[in-house]
């Protein structure tokens, strides 16, 4: 079983491409923030862009979590590995801080 509980997970080419694309967009947004700061952009304009970056990271996290539940967690449950549920609960608690 390729599962996160083994600290690695094989991702399909499609999943890898999709997640990487999201991160590349977020990276571009962060570079844009730096440029805005260096060009002395107005604070509220920068803050709006910070909010957009935060929303993009949150969306990335949700997508990754959903995939984790559908694959790693579901596979673990099917195989009788209840520890995967504890790991999910711990992860969700960390995300909700």
PLY file of the C-alpha trace (Angstrom):
ply
format ascii 1.0
element vertex 97
property float x
property float y
property float z
element edge 96
property int vertex1
property int vertex2
end_header
0.00 0.00 0.00
1.40 3.40 -1.04
0.12 5.41 1.86
0.98 8.55 3.74
1.26 6.56 6.95
4.55 5.23 5.55
5.72 8.83 5.13
5.64 8.60 1.33
2.85 8.43 -1.19
2.97 7.69 -4.87
0.86 10.22 -6.76
-0.43 9.75 -10.26
1.06 11.95 -12.94
-2.26 13.82 -13.14
-2.40 14.45 -9.39
1.25 15.51 -9.29
0.72 17.89 -12.21
-2.45 19.38 -10.72
-0.91 20.02 -7.29
2.33 21.35 -8.75
0.38 23.72 -10.98
-1.47 25.09 -7.95
1.79 25.59 -6.05
3.39 27.31 -9.04
0.49 29.78 -9.16
0.81 30.42 -5.43
4.55 30.94 -5.81
3.85 33.51 -8.52
1.38 35.28 -6.24
3.99 35.46 -3.48
6.56 36.88 -5.91
3.94 39.45 -6.89
3.60 40.43 -3.24
7.34 41.00 -3.00
7.23 43.16 -6.12
4.32 45.18 -4.73
6.26 45.77 -1.54
9.40 46.78 -3.41
7.37 49.19 -5.56
5.88 50.79 -2.45
2.33 49.67 -3.24
-0.44 50.91 -1.01
-0.88 48.75 2.12
-4.54 47.77 1.50
-3.65 46.66 -2.03
-0.93 44.37 -0.65
-3.25 43.07 2.06
-5.88 42.12 -0.52
-3.24 40.12 -2.38
-2.08 38.49 0.87
-5.66 37.40 1.40
-5.71 35.90 -2.10
-2.52 33.95 -1.39
-3.97 32.69 1.89
-7.12 31.56 0.10
-5.05 29.79 -2.56
-3.00 27.95 0.09
-6.20 27.00 1.90
-7.64 25.65 -1.35
-4.45 23.64 -1.96
-4.68 22.19 1.55
-8.31 21.21 1.06
-7.52 19.45 -2.21
-4.58 17.59 -0.68
-6.63 16.61 2.38
-9.50 15.35 0.22
-7.11 13.23 -1.82
-5.48 11.92 1.36
-8.85 10.86 2.76
-9.93 9.21 -0.51
-6.68 7.28 -0.87
-4.51 6.83 2.21
-7.24 6.92 4.82
-9.72 4.83 2.82
-7.05 2.24 2.01
-5.98 2.08 5.65
-9.54 1.57 6.85
-10.16 -1.14 4.24
-7.06 -2.92 5.48
-8.11 -2.65 9.12
-5.48 -0.06 10.05
-7.29 2.04 12.66
-4.11 4.07 13.27
-4.82 5.90 10.02
-7.94 7.38 11.65
-5.91 8.63 14.62
-3.42 10.16 12.19
-6.25 11.90 10.32
-7.70 13.30 13.56
-4.26 14.59 14.59
-3.79 16.18 11.18
-7.21 17.86 11.31
-6.47 19.19 14.79
-3.24 20.74 13.54
-5.04 22.29 10.58
-7.66 23.86 12.82
-5.23 25.71 15.08
0 1
1 2
2 3
3 4
4 5
5 6
6 7
7 8
8 9
9 10
10 11
11 12
12 13
13 14
14 15
15 16
16 17
17 18
18 19
19 20
20 21
21 22
22 23
23 24
24 25
25 26
26 27
27 28
28 29
29 30
30 31
31 32
32 33
33 34
34 35
35 36
36 37
37 38
38 39
39 40
40 41
41 42
42 43
43 44
44 45
45 46
46 47
47 48
48 49
49 50
50 51
51 52
52 53
53 54
54 55
55 56
56 57
57 58
58 59
59 60
60 61
61 62
62 63
63 64
64 65
65 66
66 67
67 68
68 69
69 70
70 71
71 72
72 73
73 74
74 75
75 76
76 77
77 78
78 79
79 80
80 81
81 82
82 83
83 84
84 85
85 86
86 87
87 88
88 89
89 90
90 91
91 92
92 93
93 94
94 95
95 96
